[in-house]
Amino acid sequence: MRRPRFIAEQARHAEGPLGRFIAFIMARETWAENLRAIDALSIEPTDHVLDIGCGPGRGLAELARRAPRGRIAGADPSELMVNTAVQRNRSHVRARLVDVAQAGVDRLPFADAAFDKILCVHVVYFWSDLGAGLHEIARVLKPGGRLALVFRTAADEAAVRAFPSAIYRFPSLEGVVAALDTAGFSVDLAKPDASAPVEPVLLLASRCAV
């Protein structure tokens, strides 16, 4: 079934009561993929971790649990989602373990080499420039730092048919790998576990040493 455009718009940038409702539904639908990315990053207790496209902040709470002596940050372009994520994680925000910024991947308000690990789950579809976004991620990631991307590719024909192309741009796996290489990442293409789904893809990469 094809998703209506107004729902896709809210998935990209949640606003108002409808945006809150849709965002929470999508957060539940994608929670397993968020955990998949978090597990793949092997979070250490002192890690500094950034969740790009953090939505209502459920993943931030899990990251804070795994890195209690680190720093957790979230970034989302939606003011509604930022406020929701702050409220959900208010005790961690007060303790300065969690910080949430209203920002897109094209301009992250963080210092160079600020993070050990970064995850992006089901958000690459909305980036206007994949290469520029990955270069910005490389800027804020430490040399040797790890990046986990979870996304459906253009090979997932059911997803391509279901979502409006004006909002969801499904990349090819080869295109993402090439863009990562250009941005200064070493891509891990190890064969996934046999139980792992073919789609969505989990892609791990490390920032090359300068």
PyMOL commands that set and color helices and strands:
alter all, ss='L'
color gray80, all
select helices_A, chain A and resi 5-12+16-29+31-41+58-66+79-88+90-94+124-126+130-140+157-162+173-182
alter helices_A, ss='H'
color red, helices_A
select strands_A, chain A and resi 48-52+71-76+98-102+115-121+141-151+185-188+201-207
alter strands_A, ss='S'
color yellow, strands_A
deselect
rebuild
show_as cartoon
